[in-house]
Structure formats: structure tokens, C-alpha cells
Amino acid sequence: MKKILSFTLVFTLNMVTFSTFATAPSTATSVISEIENDRVIISVKGIKCKNGVAKIIKALTESEGVTEATIEGKMGAKTKFLVVFSAEKTSKETIKKTVEAIPSCESGEDFPYKVKY
């Protein structure tokens, strides 16, 4: 019984080592991409129509340094967006100012969008 338990323990430890080794390259790749690009989830209040979501995504993706902007979940009282950007070219504060400078869908004269990180 002692030999079987010993074999099982060694086999299990080897499998853990192998699985850790096998996943190391993908982990390293994701760390590199996180270094190259920062990510922030912003919460935007004041969106009343789907056009507002589209306007925000368009304005963000056209901003220098932003490589991706997508809605997270559904539109609601506080709509969340994932923004991927280069910290060398832009900042969270610039992203916030970009969104808050977008006029509303309804009148085009007021600026209803408020951003929180």
C-alpha cells in the first residue's frame, strides 16, 4: 500500500509540474501584452440610446493611443466599456475627457455623459 501511495504522489507532482510548464508560454505572452497595452473599465452614466454607445465607441477608437473600445454587458443606467490603450500615447484622464466631450444623441447641445473608473 505504501508503494502505491508513493507512486501516486510522485505521478501527481510530475503532472502538476508538467501542466505548469506547459502553460508558462501563454502566461508570458499575456504578461507581455499587458505591459504593452493598459486596460481600463470605465462606467458611463447618461447614455439614453444605442446611438450613444456607438458614438462613445467611435470617439474612443478614433482617439490616439486607444486600440480597442467595447461595451461590457448591456446598456443601462451605468454602461461599462473596456478600453485598451497605450499609456505612452494617452491616459485614463484623456479617455474620460474624450467621452465627456461627446454631445448627446437627442439635442447635440448638452454633454450628459459622466465617466468613472
NUKOL-153947 format. One record per atom (N, C-alpha, C): atom name; x, y, z; residue in one letter; residue number from 1. Coordinates in steps of 0.05 Angstrom, whole numbers, plus 5000, padded with zeros to 4 digits. Example, Ala and Ser with C-alpha at 12.3 -4.5 7.8 and 13.67 -1.06 7.14 Angstrom:
2
+------+------+------+------+------+-----+
! site !    x !    y !    z ! code ! pos !
+------+------+------+------+------+-----+
!    N ! 5264 ! 4886 ! 5156 !    A !   1 !
!   CA ! 5246 ! 4910 ! 5156 !    A !   1 !
!    C ! 5264 ! 4934 ! 5156 !    A !   1 !
!    N ! 5257 ! 4955 ! 5142 !    S !   2 !
!   CA ! 5273 ! 4979 ! 5143 !    S !   2 !
!    C ! 5258 ! 5001 ! 5157 !    S !   2 !
+------+------+------+------+------+-----+
END
This chain:
117
+------+------+------+------+------+-----+
! site !    x !    y !    z ! code ! pos !
+------+------+------+------+------+-----+
!    N ! 5016 ! 4976 ! 5000 !    M !   1 !
!   CA ! 5000 ! 5000 ! 5000 !    M !   1 !
!    C ! 5017 ! 5025 ! 5000 !    M !   1 !
!    N ! 5040 ! 5024 ! 5014 !    K !   2 !
!   CA ! 5057 ! 5047 ! 5016 !    K !   2 !
!    C ! 5070 ! 5054 ! 4989 !    K !   2 !
!    N ! 5077 ! 5033 ! 4973 !    K !   3 !
!   CA ! 5088 ! 5038 ! 4946 !    K !   3 !
!    C ! 5068 ! 5050 ! 4927 !    K !   3 !
!    N ! 5043 ! 5042 ! 4929 !    I !   4 !
!   CA ! 5022 ! 5053 ! 4911 !    I !   4 !
!    C ! 5018 ! 5083 ! 4918 !    I !   4 !
!    N ! 5016 ! 5089 ! 4943 !    L !   5 !
!   CA ! 5012 ! 5117 ! 4952 !    L !   5 !
!    C ! 5036 ! 5134 ! 4943 !    L !   5 !
!    N ! 5060 ! 5124 ! 4946 !    S !   6 !
!   CA ! 5084 ! 5138 ! 4938 !    S !   6 !
!    C ! 5084 ! 5143 ! 4908 !    S !   6 !
!    N ! 5077 ! 5123 ! 4892 !    F !   7 !
!   CA ! 5076 ! 5126 ! 4863 !    F !   7 !
!    C ! 5055 ! 5147 ! 4855 !    F !   7 !
!    N ! 5032 ! 5146 ! 4868 !    T !   8 !
!   CA ! 5011 ! 5165 ! 4862 !    T !   8 !
!    C ! 5020 ! 5194 ! 4868 !    T !   8 !
!    N ! 5033 ! 5198 ! 4890 !    L !   9 !
!   CA ! 5043 ! 5224 ! 4898 !    L !   9 !
!    C ! 5063 ! 5235 ! 4878 !    L !   9 !
!    N ! 5083 ! 5218 ! 4870 !    V !  10 !
!   CA ! 5103 ! 5226 ! 4851 !    V !  10 !
!    C ! 5090 ! 5232 ! 4824 !    V !  10 !
!    N ! 5072 ! 5215 ! 4815 !    F !  11 !
!   CA ! 5059 ! 5219 ! 4789 !    F !  11 !
!    C ! 5043 ! 5245 ! 4790 !    F !  11 !
!    N ! 5029 ! 5250 ! 4812 !    T !  12 !
!   CA ! 5013 ! 5275 ! 4814 !    T !  12 !
!    C ! 5031 ! 5299 ! 4814 !    T !  12 !
!    N ! 5053 ! 5299 ! 4828 !    L !  13 !
!   CA ! 5072 ! 5321 ! 4828 !    L !  13 !
!    C ! 5084 ! 5326 ! 4800 !    L !  13 !
!    N ! 5090 ! 5305 ! 4786 !    N !  14 !
!   CA ! 5101 ! 5308 ! 4759 !    N !  14 !
!    C ! 5080 ! 5320 ! 4740 !    N !  14 !
!    N ! 5055 ! 5312 ! 4743 !    M !  15 !
!   CA ! 5034 ! 5323 ! 4726 !    M !  15 !
!    C ! 5030 ! 5353 ! 4732 !    M !  15 !
!    N ! 5031 ! 5361 ! 4757 !    V !  16 !
!   CA ! 5029 ! 5389 ! 4764 !    V !  16 !
!    C ! 5052 ! 5405 ! 4752 !    V !  16 !
!    N ! 5076 ! 5394 ! 4754 !    T !  17 !
!   CA ! 5099 ! 5407 ! 4743 !    T !  17 !
!    C ! 5097 ! 5409 ! 4712 !    T !  17 !
!    N ! 5088 ! 5388 ! 4700 !    F !  18 !
!   CA ! 5085 ! 5388 ! 4671 !    F !  18 !
!    C ! 5063 ! 5408 ! 4662 !    F !  18 !
!    N ! 5040 ! 5408 ! 4676 !    S !  19 !
!   CA ! 5019 ! 5427 ! 4668 !    S !  19 !
!    C ! 5028 ! 5456 ! 4672 !    S !  19 !
!    N ! 5043 ! 5461 ! 4693 !    T !  20 !
!   CA ! 5053 ! 5488 ! 4698 !    T !  20 !
!    C ! 5072 ! 5496 ! 4676 !    T !  20 !
!    N ! 5090 ! 5478 ! 4668 !    F !  21 !
!   CA ! 5109 ! 5484 ! 4647 !    F !  21 !
!    C ! 5095 ! 5487 ! 4621 !    F !  21 !
!    N ! 5074 ! 5471 ! 4616 !    A !  22 !
!   CA ! 5060 ! 5473 ! 4590 !    A !  22 !
!    C ! 5045 ! 5499 ! 4587 !    A !  22 !
!    N ! 5036 ! 5511 ! 4609 !    T !  23 !
!   CA ! 5021 ! 5536 ! 4606 !    T !  23 !
!    C ! 5038 ! 5561 ! 4609 !    T !  23 !
!    N ! 5064 ! 5558 ! 4616 !    A !  24 !
!   CA ! 5081 ! 5581 ! 4620 !    A !  24 !
!    C ! 5083 ! 5600 ! 4596 !    A !  24 !
!    N ! 5086 ! 5590 ! 4571 !    P !  25 !
!   CA ! 5089 ! 5608 ! 4549 !    P !  25 !
!    C ! 5065 ! 5626 ! 4545 !    P !  25 !
!    N ! 5040 ! 5615 ! 4548 !    S !  26 !
!   CA ! 5017 ! 5632 ! 4543 !    S !  26 !
!    C ! 5014 ! 5653 ! 4565 !    S !  26 !
!    N ! 5022 ! 5646 ! 4590 !    T !  27 !
!   CA ! 5022 ! 5665 ! 4612 !    T !  27 !
!    C ! 5042 ! 5688 ! 4606 !    T !  27 !
!    N ! 5065 ! 5680 ! 4596 !    A !  28 !
!   CA ! 5085 ! 5701 ! 4589 !    A !  28 !
!    C ! 5075 ! 5719 ! 4567 !    A !  28 !
!    N ! 5062 ! 5708 ! 4548 !    T !  29 !
!   CA ! 5051 ! 5724 ! 4526 !    T !  29 !
!    C ! 5031 ! 5744 ! 4536 !    T !  29 !
!    N ! 5013 ! 5735 ! 4554 !    S !  30 !
!   CA ! 4993 ! 5754 ! 4564 !    S !  30 !
!    C ! 5005 ! 5775 ! 4582 !    S !  30 !
!    N ! 5026 ! 5769 ! 4596 !    V !  31 !
!   CA ! 5040 ! 5789 ! 4612 !    V !  31 !
!    C ! 5053 ! 5810 ! 4594 !    V !  31 !
!    N ! 5065 ! 5801 ! 4572 !    I !  32 !
!   CA ! 5077 ! 5820 ! 4553 !    I !  32 !
!    C ! 5056 ! 5838 ! 4541 !    I !  32 !
!    N ! 5032 ! 5827 ! 4533 !    S !  33 !
!   CA ! 5012 ! 5844 ! 4521 !    S !  33 !
!    C ! 5001 ! 5864 ! 4541 !    S !  33 !
!    N ! 5000 ! 5856 ! 4567 !    E !  34 !
!   CA ! 4991 ! 5875 ! 4587 !    E !  34 !
!    C ! 5011 ! 5898 ! 4592 !    E !  34 !
!    N ! 5036 ! 5892 ! 4589 !    I !  35 !
!   CA ! 5057 ! 5913 ! 4591 !    I !  35 !
!    C ! 5054 ! 5932 ! 4568 !    I !  35 !
!    N ! 5050 ! 5922 ! 4544 !    E !  36 !
!   CA ! 5048 ! 5939 ! 4520 !    E !  36 !
!    C ! 5022 ! 5955 ! 4520 !    E !  36 !
!    N ! 5000 ! 5945 ! 4530 !    N !  37 !
!   CA ! 4975 ! 5958 ! 4530 !    N !  37 !
!    C ! 4962 ! 5958 ! 4557 !    N !  37 !
!    N ! 4953 ! 5982 ! 4566 !    D !  38 !
!   CA ! 4938 ! 5984 ! 4591 !    D !  38 !
!    C ! 4908 ! 5980 ! 4585 !    D !  38 !
!    N ! 4894 ! 5971 ! 4605 !    R !  39 !
!   CA ! 4865 ! 5967 ! 4602 !    R !  39 !
!    C ! 4851 ! 5981 ! 4625 !    R !  39 !
!    N ! 4829 ! 5992 ! 4619 !    V !  40 !
!   CA ! 4813 ! 6005 ! 4640 !    V !  40 !
!    C ! 4783 ! 5999 ! 4633 !    V !  40 !
!    N ! 4768 ! 5994 ! 4654 !    I !  41 !
!   CA ! 4739 ! 5992 ! 4650 !    I !  41 !
!    C ! 4727 ! 6018 ! 4661 !    I !  41 !
!    N ! 4713 ! 6032 ! 4644 !    I !  42 !
!   CA ! 4700 ! 6057 ! 4652 !    I !  42 !
!    C ! 4670 ! 6053 ! 4654 !    I !  42 !
!    N ! 4658 ! 6067 ! 4672 !    S !  43 !
!   CA ! 4629 ! 6066 ! 4676 !    S !  43 !
!    C ! 4618 ! 6093 ! 4667 !    S !  43 !
!    N ! 4600 ! 6093 ! 4648 !    V !  44 !
!   CA ! 4589 ! 6118 ! 4636 !    V !  44 !
!    C ! 4560 ! 6121 ! 4643 !    V !  44 !
!    N ! 4553 ! 6143 ! 4656 !    K !  45 !
!   CA ! 4525 ! 6150 ! 4662 !    K !  45 !
!    C ! 4515 ! 6169 ! 4641 !    K !  45 !
!    N ! 4489 ! 6168 ! 4636 !    G !  46 !
!   CA ! 4477 ! 6188 ! 4618 !    G !  46 !
!    C ! 4471 ! 6177 ! 4590 !    G !  46 !
!    N ! 4476 ! 6152 ! 4584 !    I !  47 !
!   CA ! 4470 ! 6141 ! 4558 !    I !  47 !
!    C ! 4441 ! 6134 ! 4557 !    I !  47 !
!    N ! 4426 ! 6146 ! 4537 !    K !  48 !
!   CA ! 4398 ! 6141 ! 4536 !    K !  48 !
!    C ! 4390 ! 6126 ! 4510 !    K !  48 !
!    N ! 4408 ! 6122 ! 4492 !    C !  49 !
!   CA ! 4402 ! 6108 ! 4467 !    C !  49 !
!    C ! 4426 ! 6092 ! 4457 !    C !  49 !
!    N ! 4420 ! 6073 ! 4439 !    K !  50 !
!   CA ! 4442 ! 6057 ! 4428 !    K !  50 !
!    C ! 4461 ! 6074 ! 4411 !    K !  50 !
!    N ! 4452 ! 6096 ! 4400 !    N !  51 !
!   CA ! 4469 ! 6113 ! 4385 !    N !  51 !
!    C ! 4491 ! 6125 ! 4403 !    N !  51 !
!    N ! 4484 ! 6129 ! 4428 !    G !  52 !
!   CA ! 4503 ! 6140 ! 4448 !    G !  52 !
!    C ! 4526 ! 6120 ! 4452 !    G !  52 !
!    N ! 4520 ! 6095 ! 4453 !    V !  53 !
!   CA ! 4540 ! 6074 ! 4456 !    V !  53 !
!    C ! 4558 ! 6074 ! 4432 !    V !  53 !
!    N ! 4546 ! 6075 ! 4408 !    A !  54 !
!   CA ! 4562 ! 6076 ! 4383 !    A !  54 !
!    C ! 4580 ! 6100 ! 4381 !    A !  54 !
!    N ! 4569 ! 6124 ! 4389 !    K !  55 !
!   CA ! 4585 ! 6148 ! 4389 !    K !  55 !
!    C ! 4609 ! 6147 ! 4407 !    K !  55 !
!    N ! 4605 ! 6135 ! 4431 !    I !  56 !
!   CA ! 4627 ! 6133 ! 4450 !    I !  56 !
!    C ! 4648 ! 6114 ! 4440 !    I !  56 !
!    N ! 4640 ! 6091 ! 4429 !    I !  57 !
!   CA ! 4659 ! 6072 ! 4419 !    I !  57 !
!    C ! 4675 ! 6084 ! 4395 !    I !  57 !
!    N ! 4661 ! 6098 ! 4378 !    K !  58 !
!   CA ! 4674 ! 6111 ! 4355 !    K !  58 !
!    C ! 4694 ! 6132 ! 4364 !    K !  58 !
!    N ! 4685 ! 6149 ! 4382 !    A !  59 !
!   CA ! 4703 ! 6171 ! 4392 !    A !  59 !
!    C ! 4728 ! 6159 ! 4405 !    A !  59 !
!    N ! 4724 ! 6138 ! 4421 !    L !  60 !
!   CA ! 4747 ! 6126 ! 4434 !    L !  60 !
!    C ! 4766 ! 6112 ! 4415 !    L !  60 !
!    N ! 4756 ! 6097 ! 4396 !    T !  61 !
!   CA ! 4773 ! 6082 ! 4378 !    T !  61 !
!    C ! 4787 ! 6101 ! 4358 !    T !  61 !
!    N ! 4776 ! 6125 ! 4354 !    E !  62 !
!   CA ! 4789 ! 6144 ! 4337 !    E !  62 !
!    C ! 4810 ! 6162 ! 4353 !    E !  62 !
!    N ! 4810 ! 6159 ! 4379 !    S !  63 !
!   CA ! 4829 ! 6174 ! 4395 !    S !  63 !
!    C ! 4857 ! 6162 ! 4393 !    S !  63 !
!    N ! 4876 ! 6179 ! 4393 !    E !  64 !
!   CA ! 4904 ! 6170 ! 4391 !    E !  64 !
!    C ! 4911 ! 6154 ! 4416 !    E !  64 !
!    N ! 4922 ! 6131 ! 4412 !    G !  65 !
!   CA ! 4931 ! 6113 ! 4434 !    G !  65 !
!    C ! 4911 ! 6092 ! 4442 !    G !  65 !
!    N ! 4886 ! 6095 ! 4434 !    V !  66 !
!   CA ! 4866 ! 6075 ! 4441 !    V !  66 !
!    C ! 4865 ! 6054 ! 4419 !    V !  66 !
!    N ! 4869 ! 6029 ! 4426 !    T !  67 !
!   CA ! 4869 ! 6007 ! 4406 !    T !  67 !
!    C ! 4843 ! 5992 ! 4405 !    T !  67 !
!    N ! 4827 ! 5994 ! 4427 !    E !  68 !
!   CA ! 4802 ! 5979 ! 4427 !    E !  68 !
!    C ! 4783 ! 5992 ! 4448 !    E !  68 !
!    N ! 4758 ! 5992 ! 4441 !    A !  69 !
!   CA ! 4737 ! 6001 ! 4460 !    A !  69 !
!    C ! 4712 ! 5984 ! 4455 !    A !  69 !
!    N ! 4703 ! 5970 ! 4475 !    T !  70 !
!   CA ! 4680 ! 5953 ! 4472 !    T !  70 !
!    C ! 4662 ! 5956 ! 4496 !    T !  70 !
!    N ! 4636 ! 5951 ! 4492 !    I !  71 !
!   CA ! 4617 ! 5952 ! 4514 !    I !  71 !
!    C ! 4619 ! 5926 ! 4529 !    I !  71 !
!    N ! 4617 ! 5929 ! 4555 !    E !  72 !
!   CA ! 4618 ! 5905 ! 4573 !    E !  72 !
!    C ! 4590 ! 5901 ! 4584 !    E !  72 !
!    N ! 4577 ! 5880 ! 4576 !    G !  73 !
!   CA ! 4549 ! 5875 ! 4585 !    G !  73 !
!    C ! 4529 ! 5891 ! 4569 !    G !  73 !
!    N ! 4508 ! 5899 ! 4582 !    K !  74 !
!   CA ! 4486 ! 5913 ! 4569 !    K !  74 !
!    C ! 4486 ! 5943 ! 4576 !    K !  74 !
!    N ! 4473 ! 5958 ! 4559 !    M !  75 !
!   CA ! 4469 ! 5987 ! 4564 !    M !  75 !
!    C ! 4450 ! 5990 ! 4587 !    M !  75 !
!    N ! 4456 ! 6008 ! 4605 !    G !  76 !
!   CA ! 4439 ! 6013 ! 4628 !    G !  76 !
!    C ! 4444 ! 6040 ! 4640 !    G !  76 !
!    N ! 4436 ! 6043 ! 4666 !    A !  77 !
!   CA ! 4440 ! 6068 ! 4680 !    A !  77 !
!    C ! 4470 ! 6075 ! 4681 !    A !  77 !
!    N ! 4486 ! 6055 ! 4684 !    K !  78 !
!   CA ! 4515 ! 6058 ! 4683 !    K !  78 !
!    C ! 4525 ! 6037 ! 4664 !    K !  78 !
!    N ! 4533 ! 6045 ! 4640 !    T !  79 !
!   CA ! 4542 ! 6027 ! 4619 !    T !  79 !
!    C ! 4573 ! 6025 ! 4621 !    T !  79 !
!    N ! 4583 ! 6000 ! 4621 !    K !  80 !
!   CA ! 4611 ! 5996 ! 4624 !    K !  80 !
!    C ! 4624 ! 5991 ! 4597 !    K !  80 !
!    N ! 4648 ! 6001 ! 4594 !    F !  81 !
!   CA ! 4664 ! 5998 ! 4570 !    F !  81 !
!    C ! 4692 ! 5989 ! 4578 !    F !  81 !
!    N ! 4703 ! 5970 ! 4563 !    L !  82 !
!   CA ! 4731 ! 5962 ! 4565 !    L !  82 !
!    C ! 4747 ! 5978 ! 4545 !    L !  82 !
!    N ! 4767 ! 5993 ! 4554 !    V !  83 !
!   CA ! 4783 ! 6009 ! 4536 !    V !  83 !
!    C ! 4812 ! 5999 ! 4539 !    V !  83 !
!    N ! 4824 ! 5992 ! 4516 !    V !  84 !
!   CA ! 4852 ! 5983 ! 4515 !    V !  84 !
!    C ! 4867 ! 6006 ! 4502 !    V !  84 !
!    N ! 4889 ! 6014 ! 4515 !    F !  85 !
!   CA ! 4903 ! 6037 ! 4505 !    F !  85 !
!    C ! 4933 ! 6035 ! 4511 !    F !  85 !
!    N ! 4949 ! 6052 ! 4497 !    S !  86 !
!   CA ! 4977 ! 6054 ! 4502 !    S !  86 !
!    C ! 4982 ! 6077 ! 4521 !    S !  86 !
!    N ! 4993 ! 6071 ! 4544 !    A !  87 !
!   CA ! 4998 ! 6092 ! 4564 !    A !  87 !
!    C ! 5019 ! 6112 ! 4554 !    A !  87 !
!    N ! 5035 ! 6105 ! 4534 !    E !  88 !
!   CA ! 5054 ! 6123 ! 4523 !    E !  88 !
!    C ! 5041 ! 6145 ! 4506 !    E !  88 !
!    N ! 5016 ! 6139 ! 4496 !    K !  89 !
!   CA ! 5003 ! 6157 ! 4478 !    K !  89 !
!    C ! 4979 ! 6171 ! 4490 !    K !  89 !
!    N ! 4967 ! 6160 ! 4510 !    T !  90 !
!   CA ! 4943 ! 6172 ! 4522 !    T !  90 !
!    C ! 4941 ! 6164 ! 4552 !    T !  90 !
!    N ! 4921 ! 6174 ! 4565 !    S !  91 !
!   CA ! 4918 ! 6168 ! 4594 !    S !  91 !
!    C ! 4888 ! 6163 ! 4601 !    S !  91 !
!    N ! 4883 ! 6154 ! 4624 !    K !  92 !
!   CA ! 4856 ! 6150 ! 4633 !    K !  92 !
!    C ! 4841 ! 6177 ! 4634 !    K !  92 !
!    N ! 4855 ! 6197 ! 4642 !    E !  93 !
!   CA ! 4842 ! 6224 ! 4644 !    E !  93 !
!    C ! 4835 ! 6234 ! 4616 !    E !  93 !
!    N ! 4851 ! 6229 ! 4596 !    T !  94 !
!   CA ! 4845 ! 6236 ! 4568 !    T !  94 !
!    C ! 4821 ! 6221 ! 4558 !    T !  94 !
!    N ! 4820 ! 6195 ! 4565 !    I !  95 !
!   CA ! 4797 ! 6178 ! 4557 !    I !  95 !
!    C ! 4771 ! 6189 ! 4569 !    I !  95 !
!    N ! 4773 ! 6196 ! 4595 !    K !  96 !
!   CA ! 4750 ! 6208 ! 4609 !    K !  96 !
!    C ! 4741 ! 6234 ! 4595 !    K !  96 !
!    N ! 4759 ! 6252 ! 4589 !    K !  97 !
!   CA ! 4753 ! 6277 ! 4576 !    K !  97 !
!    C ! 4741 ! 6273 ! 4548 !    K !  97 !
!    N ! 4751 ! 6253 ! 4534 !    T !  98 !
!   CA ! 4741 ! 6246 ! 4507 !    T !  98 !
!    C ! 4711 ! 6239 ! 4509 !    T !  98 !
!    N ! 4704 ! 6221 ! 4527 !    V !  99 !
!   CA ! 4676 ! 6213 ! 4530 !    V !  99 !
!    C ! 4658 ! 6235 ! 4539 !    V !  99 !
!    N ! 4667 ! 6251 ! 4558 !    E ! 100 !
!   CA ! 4651 ! 6272 ! 4569 !    E ! 100 !
!    C ! 4647 ! 6295 ! 4550 !    E ! 100 !
!    N ! 4663 ! 6296 ! 4529 !    A ! 101 !
!   CA ! 4661 ! 6317 ! 4508 !    A ! 101 !
!    C ! 4642 ! 6310 ! 4485 !    A ! 101 !
!    N ! 4631 ! 6286 ! 4486 !    I ! 102 !
!   CA ! 4613 ! 6277 ! 4465 !    I ! 102 !
!    C ! 4585 ! 6288 ! 4471 !    I ! 102 !
!    N ! 4573 ! 6301 ! 4451 !    P ! 103 !
!   CA ! 4546 ! 6312 ! 4455 !    P ! 103 !
!    C ! 4525 ! 6290 ! 4455 !    P ! 103 !
!    N ! 4502 ! 6295 ! 4468 !    S ! 104 !
!   CA ! 4481 ! 6275 ! 4469 !    S ! 104 !
!    C ! 4469 ! 6269 ! 4442 !    S ! 104 !
!    N ! 4456 ! 6246 ! 4440 !    C ! 105 !
!   CA ! 4443 ! 6238 ! 4416 !    C ! 105 !
!    C ! 4418 ! 6256 ! 4410 !    C ! 105 !
!    N ! 4405 ! 6264 ! 4431 !    E ! 106 !
!   CA ! 4380 ! 6278 ! 4428 !    E ! 106 !
!    C ! 4382 ! 6306 ! 4418 !    E ! 106 !
!    N ! 4398 ! 6323 ! 4432 !    S ! 107 !
!   CA ! 4399 ! 6351 ! 4425 !    S ! 107 !
!    C ! 4425 ! 6359 ! 4411 !    S ! 107 !
!    N ! 4447 ! 6346 ! 4418 !    G ! 108 !
!   CA ! 4473 ! 6353 ! 4407 !    G ! 108 !
!    C ! 4485 ! 6377 ! 4420 !    G ! 108 !
!    N ! 4470 ! 6389 ! 4438 !    E ! 109 !
!   CA ! 4479 ! 6414 ! 4452 !    E ! 109 !
!    C ! 4488 ! 6409 ! 4481 !    E ! 109 !
!    N ! 4478 ! 6388 ! 4493 !    D ! 110 !
!   CA ! 4486 ! 6382 ! 4520 !    D ! 110 !
!    C ! 4505 ! 6359 ! 4521 !    D ! 110 !
!    N ! 4520 ! 6356 ! 4542 !    F ! 111 !
!   CA ! 4541 ! 6336 ! 4545 !    F ! 111 !
!    C ! 4534 ! 6319 ! 4570 !    F ! 111 !
!    N ! 4517 ! 6299 ! 4567 !    P ! 112 !
!   CA ! 4507 ! 6285 ! 4590 !    P ! 112 !
!    C ! 4524 ! 6263 ! 4601 !    P ! 112 !
!    N ! 4545 ! 6254 ! 4587 !    Y ! 113 !
!   CA ! 4560 ! 6231 ! 4595 !    Y ! 113 !
!    C ! 4580 ! 6237 ! 4617 !    Y ! 113 !
!    N ! 4578 ! 6222 ! 4638 !    K ! 114 !
!   CA ! 4596 ! 6225 ! 4661 !    K ! 114 !
!    C ! 4611 ! 6198 ! 4665 !    K ! 114 !
!    N ! 4637 ! 6200 ! 4668 !    V ! 115 !
!   CA ! 4654 ! 6176 ! 4669 !    V ! 115 !
!    C ! 4666 ! 6172 ! 4697 !    V ! 115 !
!    N ! 4666 ! 6146 ! 4706 !    K ! 116 !
!   CA ! 4680 ! 6138 ! 4730 !    K ! 116 !
!    C ! 4697 ! 6114 ! 4723 !    K ! 116 !
!    N ! 4719 ! 6110 ! 4736 !    Y ! 117 !
!   CA ! 4736 ! 6087 ! 4731 !    Y ! 117 !
!    C ! 4728 ! 6064 ! 4749 !    Y ! 117 !
+------+------+------+------+------+-----+
END
